Amino acid sequence: MVNFSMADVCRQTGLKRHLITYQIQIGSLPEPQRLGGNRRCFTEGQIEQIREFFEQRRLKKARKTANEHGGEK
């Protein structure tokens, strides 16, 4: 199994570290395993889960914005 650092996750998803960390802290995303030095270690499946989570948030926000402006999406 290949493991990825937080920096790898940020590069692959285009997300900022603080966005991912915040969602982990509030429980919206599961806490990844930690390696030596207390560094987070993500799997490919977890990276996909992060992508899907933020894509769903983006779509939800887009629908809300469209509805506020009278459009249907």
Secondary structure, DSSP 8 states (H G I E B T S, - for coil): ---B-HHHHHHHH---HHHHHHHHHTTSS---EEEGGGEEEB-HHHHHHHHHHHHHHHHHHHHHHHHHTT---
